[in-house]
Amino acid sequence: MNRPPVPLIVVARLDGPSFAAAVTRHAEWATPSEQARAAGFVDPGDRFRHLAAHWLARRAVGRYVGVPAHRVRLCHDEAGRPLAVVGGADGSSTPRTCVSLSHSGDWAAVAVVEAARVGIDVEVNSLRSPSALHAVSRRFHPEEQAALAGLGTPRRTRDILRLWTLKEAYAKALGTGLSPFPGARDRLGLDGCAFRLDTPHPELTSLSPPAVPAERWHFWTLPLGPRLTGALAVGRADLSPARTGPSAGAVRRRGKGGEPCRPERTLDRRAHAALRWAP
């Protein structure tokens, strides 16, 4: 079947009954490595959120490729980036689909796409104080620090979160992870790249070291409402942004248990306009 030419993004709260049911029977669907990782959490809440987020990832991949979630298996590539393999009823498997997963508090976000590098990050805004965010921003790239310096506190706090999530999403897509320390060698440091936010979509303006993968990179901040900040990074060689239009959405925000939020809180039309691509 033909895959949609846009990433599928699902953002959900993890405290609903469908997630509780999935976690209860996680031995039926979680891989041995996922079960081992879950068993290593001391806090039961952390264990629950880890398993619930991985079940959400399976549901997202299943929706993307049109199969039940239990037929989706998560693995990783050589750089540690998540991949999904979808098994057929006859034991065959599809080409691997790229997946990115993020969770913060009781919220999780998943991005799914084929033939592209993808990274997603979501943050619950209230989990970090403005003073803590401003302290972190002192480790950002000098270009970003200069842009933040002239802003009032509310706008500066918002833009710090936007920059942070963009860096996290980009580092996930690269497969390096993000280091909180400047000058990191084996991971992308907070000062290792710079983004501009005063353009229609965020632009990567600086990267150190200067070697950049060949893919064309596209970045978005996701419209997730006042409580959440999210970002998406996608790298693909043969795609460019298309003219936008009010067609079916690529981003879906879910309430408790993955149920749809009220219509006025869905993001389909606006998010699709931001993420639509042309081949």
C-alpha positions as CSV (number, residue, x, y, z in Angstrom):
1,M,0.0,0.0,0.0
2,N,1.1,3.6,-0.6
3,R,2.3,5.3,2.6
4,P,1.3,8.9,3.3
5,P,4.1,11.3,2.3
6,V,4.1,13.1,5.7
7,P,5.1,11.9,9.1
8,L,2.3,10.7,11.4
9,I,2.5,12.3,14.8
10,V,0.5,11.2,17.8
11,V,0.6,13.1,21.1
12,A,-1.2,11.5,24.0
13,R,-1.7,11.4,27.8
14,L,-0.6,8.1,29.2
15,D,-3.0,7.9,32.1
16,G,-6.1,6.4,30.4
17,P,-7.6,2.9,30.8
18,S,-6.4,1.6,27.4
19,F,-2.8,2.3,28.4
20,A,-3.4,0.6,31.8
21,A,-4.7,-2.5,30.0
22,A,-1.8,-2.5,27.6
23,V,0.8,-2.3,30.4
24,T,-0.9,-5.0,32.4
25,R,-0.4,-7.4,29.4
26,H,3.0,-6.0,28.3
27,A,4.6,-9.5,28.4
28,E,2.5,-10.3,25.3
29,W,3.9,-7.5,23.1
30,A,7.1,-6.0,24.7
31,T,10.5,-7.2,23.5
32,P,12.9,-8.8,26.0
33,S,15.0,-5.6,25.9
34,E,11.9,-3.4,26.6
35,Q,10.9,-5.6,29.5
36,A,14.4,-5.5,30.9
37,R,14.5,-1.8,30.7
38,A,11.1,-1.5,32.3
39,A,12.2,-3.8,35.1
40,G,15.1,-1.5,35.9
41,F,12.9,1.4,36.9
42,V,12.6,1.8,40.7
43,D,9.6,4.1,40.5
44,P,6.4,2.2,39.4
45,G,5.2,5.4,37.7
46,D,8.3,5.6,35.6
47,R,7.9,1.9,34.6
48,F,4.3,2.5,33.7
49,R,5.1,5.5,31.5
50,H,7.9,3.7,29.8
51,L,5.7,0.8,28.8
52,A,2.7,3.0,27.9
53,A,4.8,5.1,25.6
54,H,6.2,2.1,23.8
55,W,2.6,0.8,23.4
56,L,1.7,4.2,22.0
57,A,4.6,3.9,19.5
58,R,3.2,0.5,18.3
59,R,-0.3,2.0,17.9
60,A,1.1,4.9,15.9
61,V,3.2,2.6,13.6
62,G,0.2,0.3,13.2
63,R,-2.0,3.2,12.1
64,Y,0.7,4.4,9.7
65,V,1.1,1.1,7.9
66,G,-2.4,-0.3,8.5
67,V,-1.8,-3.2,10.7
68,P,-2.7,-4.1,14.4
69,A,-0.4,-2.8,17.0
70,H,0.6,-6.2,18.2
71,R,2.3,-7.0,14.9
72,V,4.7,-4.1,15.3
73,R,8.2,-4.8,16.8
74,L,10.5,-2.0,17.9
75,C,14.3,-2.3,17.4
76,H,17.2,0.1,16.8
77,D,19.6,0.9,13.9
78,E,23.4,1.0,14.3
79,A,23.2,4.6,15.6
80,G,20.6,3.7,18.3
81,R,17.7,5.3,16.5
82,P,14.3,3.4,16.9
83,L,13.0,1.5,14.0
84,A,9.8,-0.5,13.6
85,V,9.5,-3.9,11.8
86,V,5.9,-4.9,11.0
87,G,5.3,-8.7,10.8
88,G,2.8,-10.2,8.5
89,A,0.4,-13.0,9.3
90,D,2.6,-15.3,7.2
91,G,5.7,-14.5,9.2
92,S,7.1,-12.0,6.6
93,S,8.1,-8.5,7.6
94,T,7.9,-5.1,5.9
95,P,10.8,-2.7,5.4
96,R,11.8,-1.0,8.6
97,T,9.9,2.2,9.4
98,C,11.6,5.1,11.3
99,V,10.2,6.0,14.7
100,S,10.9,8.7,17.3
101,L,9.5,8.7,20.8
102,S,9.5,11.3,23.5
103,H,7.7,11.6,26.9
104,S,7.5,14.2,29.6
105,G,5.4,13.8,32.7
106,D,2.2,12.0,31.7
107,W,2.5,13.0,28.0
108,A,4.2,11.2,25.2
109,A,4.7,12.0,21.5
110,V,5.5,9.6,18.6
111,A,6.6,10.4,15.0
112,V,6.5,7.8,12.3
113,V,7.8,8.1,8.7
114,E,9.5,6.0,6.1
115,A,12.7,6.7,4.2
116,A,13.7,9.6,6.4
117,R,15.5,10.4,9.6
118,V,13.1,11.6,12.2
119,G,13.2,13.0,15.8
120,I,10.5,14.3,18.0
121,D,10.6,15.9,21.4
122,V,7.8,17.1,23.8
123,E,8.1,18.9,27.1
124,V,5.5,19.7,29.8
125,N,6.1,23.4,30.3
126,S,5.3,23.5,34.0
127,L,8.0,20.9,34.8
128,R,10.8,23.4,34.4
129,S,11.0,26.8,36.2
130,P,11.9,29.9,34.3
131,S,15.0,30.3,36.4
132,A,16.2,26.8,35.5
133,L,15.5,27.3,31.8
134,H,17.4,30.6,31.8
135,A,20.3,28.9,33.4
136,V,20.3,26.2,30.7
137,S,20.1,28.8,28.0
138,R,23.5,30.1,29.0
139,R,24.9,26.9,27.4
140,F,23.2,27.6,24.1
141,H,25.0,28.7,21.0
142,P,26.1,32.4,21.1
143,E,23.7,33.2,18.2
144,E,20.8,31.9,20.2
145,Q,21.9,33.7,23.4
146,A,22.0,37.0,21.5
147,A,18.5,36.5,20.1
148,L,17.2,35.6,23.6
149,A,18.9,38.5,25.3
150,G,16.4,41.2,24.1
151,L,13.2,39.3,25.0
152,G,10.9,39.8,28.0
153,T,10.7,36.9,30.5
154,P,7.5,35.2,29.2
155,R,8.7,35.3,25.5
156,R,12.3,34.3,26.5
157,T,11.0,31.3,28.5
158,R,8.8,30.2,25.6
159,D,11.7,30.5,23.1
160,I,14.1,28.6,25.3
161,L,11.7,25.7,25.4
162,R,11.3,25.9,21.7
163,L,15.0,25.8,21.1
164,W,15.6,23.0,23.7
165,T,13.0,20.8,22.0
166,L,14.4,21.5,18.5
167,K,17.9,20.5,19.7
168,E,16.5,17.4,21.3
169,A,14.5,16.4,18.2
170,Y,17.5,17.1,15.9
171,A,19.9,15.0,18.2
172,K,17.4,12.1,18.1
173,A,17.2,12.2,14.4
174,L,21.0,12.3,14.1
175,G,21.3,9.4,16.5
176,T,23.8,11.2,18.7
177,G,21.6,12.3,21.7
178,L,21.9,15.7,23.3
179,S,24.5,16.6,25.8
180,P,23.8,19.3,28.4
181,F,27.4,20.4,28.3
182,P,29.0,22.6,25.7
183,G,31.7,21.2,23.4
184,A,30.6,17.6,23.6
185,R,32.4,15.4,21.2
186,D,30.4,12.2,20.8
187,R,27.0,13.9,21.3
188,L,25.3,17.1,20.1
189,G,26.0,19.7,22.7
190,L,23.6,22.5,23.6
191,D,25.9,24.9,21.8
192,G,26.6,22.5,18.9
193,C,23.8,23.9,16.7
194,A,21.9,27.1,16.4
195,F,18.3,27.7,15.3
196,R,16.5,30.8,14.1
197,L,12.9,31.2,15.3
198,D,12.0,34.4,13.5
199,T,11.2,32.5,10.2
200,P,8.0,30.7,9.1
201,H,9.7,27.4,10.3
202,P,12.8,27.1,12.4
203,E,16.1,27.2,10.5
204,L,19.3,25.5,11.4
205,T,21.9,28.3,11.0
206,S,25.0,26.8,12.6
207,L,26.4,23.4,13.3
208,S,29.7,22.4,15.0
209,P,31.4,20.3,13.8
210,P,30.5,21.6,10.3
211,A,30.1,18.2,8.7
212,V,26.3,17.8,8.1
213,P,24.6,14.6,6.8
214,A,23.6,14.8,3.2
215,E,19.8,14.8,3.8
216,R,17.8,17.9,3.5
217,W,16.6,18.8,7.0
218,H,13.2,20.3,7.9
219,F,12.2,21.5,11.4
220,W,8.9,22.5,13.0
221,T,7.7,23.6,16.3
222,L,4.4,21.8,17.0
223,P,1.2,23.6,18.0
224,L,0.4,21.6,21.1
225,G,-1.4,24.3,23.2
226,P,-0.3,26.2,26.3
227,R,0.8,23.3,28.4
228,L,3.2,21.5,26.0
229,T,6.1,22.5,23.8
230,G,7.1,20.1,21.0
231,A,9.4,20.0,18.0
232,L,10.0,17.8,15.0
233,A,13.1,17.2,12.8
234,V,13.0,15.3,9.6
235,G,15.9,14.7,7.2
236,R,15.3,13.4,3.7
237,A,17.2,14.0,0.5
238,D,14.4,14.2,-2.1
239,L,11.7,16.3,-0.3
240,S,11.0,20.0,-0.1
241,P,8.2,21.9,1.6
242,A,5.0,22.1,-0.4
243,R,2.3,24.6,-0.6
244,T,-0.1,24.1,2.3
245,G,-3.7,23.3,2.1
246,P,-6.6,22.3,4.4
247,S,-6.6,18.5,3.8
248,A,-6.4,15.6,6.2
249,G,-4.1,16.1,9.2
250,A,-0.7,14.5,9.9
251,V,-0.7,15.4,13.6
252,R,-3.3,14.0,16.0
253,R,-3.5,14.9,19.7
254,R,-5.2,12.5,22.0
255,G,-6.7,12.8,25.4
256,K,-6.8,10.2,28.1
257,G,-6.5,6.7,26.9
258,G,-5.7,7.9,23.4
259,E,-9.2,9.1,22.9
260,P,-9.7,12.2,20.6
261,C,-9.7,15.6,22.3
262,R,-12.6,18.0,21.8
263,P,-12.7,19.2,18.2
264,E,-11.5,22.7,19.1
265,R,-8.4,21.1,20.5
266,T,-7.4,18.9,17.6
267,L,-4.5,20.0,15.5
268,D,-5.2,18.3,12.2
269,R,-5.7,21.2,9.7
270,R,-3.1,23.6,11.1
271,A,-0.4,21.0,11.7
272,H,-0.9,19.4,8.3
273,A,-0.4,22.8,6.8
274,A,3.0,23.0,8.6
275,L,4.1,19.5,7.7
276,R,2.9,18.9,4.2
277,W,5.6,17.9,1.7
278,A,5.9,17.6,-2.0
279,P,7.9,14.7,-3.6
